[in-house]
Every structure is written in C-alpha cells, then in structure tokens.
Amino acid sequence: MTDNTEKAPALNRISAWSVHLFTGSGVITALLAIDALIKNDARMVLLWLGAALIIDGLDGPLARKVNVTRYAPRFDGAILDLVIDYLTYAVIPALMVYHFGLVPPGWEIPAASFIMLTSLYCFGNRDMKTDDNYFQGFPATWNLVVLFFFLLGTSLITNLVAITALGLLTFIPLKFVHPIRVVRWRVLTVAVTVAWSASTFWLIWATDISHAHTQAPFIYGLWYASSAYFLGLCIWRSAEDWIKQ
C-alpha cells in the first residue's frame, strides 16, 4: 500500500493546477461573450461576463485554500488573473460601448479607447489596494458600468459623462469596496452581494433589460437597493480618509 504522505504532495499539485485551470476558464466565458457580441445579443454578453465575474470571485479563495504558490510555484496565478480580468472587465465592455452605440455618435472609438487606456493603469498599479483590502481609485469594473447603462436606461450623453468621470477616478485614491475581501461588515456585505448577484441574474435572464424596472419591480428594487449599499460603503470609507486628513 502506498503511504498517504507520498500521495499528499501529488494531490496538492493537482489541486493547485486545477485552480489555475479554473481561473483560465475565464477566457472561455470571454470568448462566448465576444461570440454573443458579434451576434448583437447584449443579454448573453452580460450573462457570460457575469459568469466570468463569478469565476474571478471564487478563484482567489480557492487558490489560497490549496496554497497554489507553494504547490505550483513556477506559474503566477495573479498574472493569469489580471490578464483575464483585463479582457472581461475592460476590453469586452469597451467593445460593447462601441458595438452597441452606448455613447453619442462619433464618440464610440474615443470612449472605448479611454476605457482600455485608463484600465491599463489600474491593472498595472502596485498600490491598487489598501491595507484593509479596499481598491484605491476606480477598479476598472467596466463590466458592471455597462450593466448599469442597460438596466438604468441612461442616455447616451449620461453614459459618456459617466465613462469620463470613472476613468478619471482611476487616478484618484477614492475607496471602492472589494465585496469579498474587506473584513469590516463582511457578513452583511457578502449577503448583499448574493442578493445583488441573484437579482442581477434574474433581471438579465427573465426580463427585457431596458424595461426591467416595470417587468420585475420588486427584483429591480432589490437590485437598486443593494447597488446603493455598495455606493454608500464606498462613500463612507472614502469620507473616513478625508476626515483623518
């Protein structure tokens, strides 16, 4: 019989590489999102980007649980994660802004370029996070921004102003919450995250996105309230720093 102690390292390596494979599966959801984009199916683009977001939310805790840095030390999962995140958080949303004409005519290329350029700074910023795991500056979550454009039904000029403002906020150290890693009020924040995710999925899957507020008013209200919670948390944490200064 083989000693269990001999099996353990091999099993640990398999677990570590399985997590890397799970992270890498984000490129498949990205490809499917691009396929939906080509087919002019905004709903499916958002759903596949949502799947990529779930993968991104789970791979970090899984990587820490199986200790990938120890059992797969020659492969950098953090870099892998950033490459996929840039694709799903910035490139594909920028393509959506361009392809679906979410800004005034003539501004599609400048707006998409601005999203991709400012996102480069975010993903290359060594001081992206604070000691308490808040993001410093807008964390290039353009996938969520585009989602808000569709669900809120904002005007083209409003979208352009929002893109400009958020891109500039990339360089300003306001605090943006990480819904999983921020410790303070974590239980409540995770619960709100689950409510936000479930309501978002329902609104995209079961309604005409542009009329979600009338077709599912209760779910839309839950989504709106949970979104407001995150906004309030970011404002509160940023205000703490202003008061200390």
C-alpha positions in Angstrom: 0.0 0.0 0.0 1.3 3.5 -0.9 1.9 5.7 2.0 -0.6 8.6 2.2 2.2 11.0 2.9 3.6 10.2 -0.6 0.2 10.9 -2.2 -0.3 14.2 -0.5 2.2 16.4 -2.5 0.9 15.0 -5.8 -2.7 15.6 -4.8 -1.8 19.1 -3.7 -0.1 19.8 -7.0 -3.2 18.6 -8.8 -5.4 20.8 -6.7 -3.2 23.8 -7.3 -3.2 23.3 -11.1 -6.9 22.7 -11.0 -7.4 26.1 -9.5 -5.2 27.6 -12.3 -7.4 25.8 -14.8 -10.5 27.2 -13.2 -9.1 30.7 -13.4 -8.1 30.1 -17.0 -11.7 29.0 -17.9 -12.5 32.7 -17.7 -11.1 33.1 -21.2 -13.8 30.7 -22.4 -16.6 32.8 -20.9 -14.8 35.8 -22.5 -14.9 34.1 -25.9 -18.5 33.2 -25.5 -19.2 36.9 -24.6 -17.5 38.0 -27.8 -19.5 35.5 -29.8 -22.7 36.9 -28.3 -21.4 40.4 -29.0 -20.9 39.6 -32.7 -24.5 38.2 -32.7 -25.8 41.5 -31.3 -27.1 39.7 -28.2 -26.4 42.1 -25.3 -28.2 39.9 -22.8 -26.0 37.0 -23.4 -22.9 39.2 -23.4 -23.8 40.3 -19.9 -24.6 36.8 -18.7 -21.2 35.5 -19.9 -19.4 38.4 -18.3 -21.4 37.6 -15.2 -20.0 34.0 -15.3 -16.5 35.4 -15.7 -17.2 37.6 -12.6 -18.2 34.6 -10.6 -15.0 32.7 -11.6 -13.0 35.7 -10.6 -14.7 35.9 -7.3 -14.1 32.3 -6.4 -10.6 31.6 -7.8 -8.8 33.7 -5.2 -10.2 32.0 -2.1 -9.7 28.6 -3.8 -6.1 29.5 -4.6 -5.4 30.5 -1.0 -7.1 27.3 0.3 -5.0 24.9 -1.7 -1.8 27.1 -1.4 -1.1 27.4 -5.1 2.1 29.5 -4.5 3.6 26.5 -2.7 2.4 23.7 -5.0 2.6 25.4 -8.4 5.3 28.0 -7.7 6.5 28.4 -11.3 3.2 29.7 -12.5 1.9 33.1 -11.4 -1.8 32.8 -10.9 -2.0 36.5 -10.1 -0.8 37.5 -13.5 -3.1 35.0 -15.1 -6.0 36.5 -13.2 -5.0 40.1 -14.3 -4.8 39.1 -18.0 -8.3 37.5 -17.9 -9.7 40.4 -15.9 -8.4 43.0 -18.3 -10.2 41.1 -21.1 -13.5 40.7 -19.3 -13.5 43.9 -17.2 -12.2 46.3 -19.8 -11.8 45.1 -23.3 -15.2 43.4 -23.9 -17.1 46.2 -22.1 -15.2 48.7 -24.3 -16.3 46.7 -27.3 -19.9 46.8 -26.0 -19.7 50.6 -25.8 -18.5 50.7 -29.3 -20.7 48.0 -30.9 -24.0 48.8 -29.2 -23.5 52.6 -29.5 -23.8 53.4 -25.8 -22.4 56.9 -26.3 -23.2 59.7 -28.7 -22.4 59.1 -32.4 -18.7 59.8 -33.2 -17.6 59.1 -29.6 -17.6 55.3 -29.8 -13.9 54.9 -30.5 -12.7 57.6 -28.1 -14.9 56.3 -25.3 -13.8 52.7 -25.8 -10.1 53.8 -26.1 -10.4 55.8 -22.9 -11.8 52.7 -21.1 -9.0 50.5 -22.2 -6.2 53.0 -21.6 -7.3 54.0 -18.1 -7.8 50.3 -17.2 -4.1 49.7 -18.1 -3.1 52.0 -15.2 -5.5 50.2 -12.8 -4.2 46.7 -13.6 -0.5 47.9 -13.5 -0.9 49.9 -10.3 1.1 48.2 -7.4 -0.9 50.3 -4.9 -4.3 49.2 -6.2 -5.4 48.0 -2.8 -5.3 49.5 0.7 -4.3 47.5 3.8 -7.9 46.8 4.5 -8.5 45.5 1.0 -10.4 48.4 -0.5 -9.5 49.4 -4.0 -7.8 52.8 -4.4 -9.3 54.5 -7.3 -11.9 53.1 -9.7 -11.0 49.4 -10.1 -11.9 49.2 -13.9 -15.1 47.3 -13.3 -16.4 48.4 -16.7 -18.4 45.2 -17.0 -20.6 46.5 -14.1 -20.7 50.0 -15.6 -22.1 48.7 -18.9 -24.6 46.6 -16.9 -25.8 49.7 -15.2 -26.2 51.5 -18.5 -28.5 48.8 -19.7 -30.5 48.4 -16.5 -30.9 52.1 -15.7 -31.6 53.0 -19.3 -29.3 56.0 -19.1 -29.0 58.4 -22.0 -26.0 58.4 -24.4 -24.6 61.6 -23.1 -25.0 60.4 -19.5 -23.1 57.3 -20.4 -20.3 59.4 -21.9 -20.1 61.6 -18.8 -20.0 58.6 -16.6 -17.2 56.9 -18.6 -15.2 60.1 -18.4 -15.7 60.6 -14.7 -15.0 57.0 -13.8 -11.9 56.8 -16.0 -10.6 59.9 -14.2 -11.4 58.4 -10.8 -8.9 55.6 -11.7 -6.2 58.1 -10.7 -7.9 59.5 -7.6 -7.5 57.4 -4.4 -11.2 57.2 -3.5 -12.0 53.9 -1.9 -14.1 51.2 -3.7 -15.1 48.1 -1.7 -14.0 44.6 -2.6 -17.2 42.7 -1.7 -15.4 39.5 -0.5 -12.1 40.6 1.0 -13.0 43.6 3.0 -13.3 42.4 6.6 -15.4 45.1 8.2 -19.1 44.2 7.9 -18.1 41.2 5.7 -21.1 39.1 6.6 -23.6 41.8 5.7 -21.6 42.8 2.6 -21.4 39.2 1.4 -25.2 38.8 2.0 -25.9 42.0 0.0 -23.5 40.7 -2.7 -25.5 37.5 -3.0 -28.8 39.5 -3.2 -27.3 41.8 -5.8 -26.0 38.9 -7.9 -29.2 36.9 -7.8 -31.4 40.0 -8.6 -29.0 41.0 -11.5 -29.2 37.5 -13.0 -33.0 37.5 -12.8 -33.3 40.9 -14.4 -31.0 40.0 -17.3 -32.4 36.5 -17.8 -36.1 37.0 -17.2 -36.8 40.5 -18.4 -36.3 42.8 -21.4 -33.3 44.6 -19.9 -34.5 48.1 -21.0 -37.8 47.5 -19.2 -36.7 45.6 -16.2 -38.0 48.2 -13.8 -41.6 47.7 -15.0 -41.5 44.0 -15.7 -40.0 43.0 -12.3 -40.3 46.0 -10.0 -39.6 44.1 -6.7 -36.5 42.4 -8.1 -35.4 45.7 -9.6 -35.9 47.4 -6.3 -33.8 44.8 -4.6 -31.1 45.2 -7.2 -31.2 49.0 -6.9 -31.1 48.9 -3.0 -28.1 46.5 -3.0 -26.3 48.7 -5.5 -26.9 51.7 -3.3 -25.4 49.8 -0.4 -22.1 49.4 -2.2 -22.1 53.0 -3.3 -22.8 54.1 0.3 -20.0 51.9 1.6 -17.5 53.4 -0.8 -18.5 57.0 0.0 -18.3 56.2 3.8 -14.9 54.6 3.5 -13.6 57.5 1.4 -15.0 60.0 3.8 -13.1 58.3 6.7 -9.9 59.2 5.0 -11.0 62.8 4.3 -11.8 63.3 8.0 -8.5 61.9 9.1 -6.7 64.3 6.9 
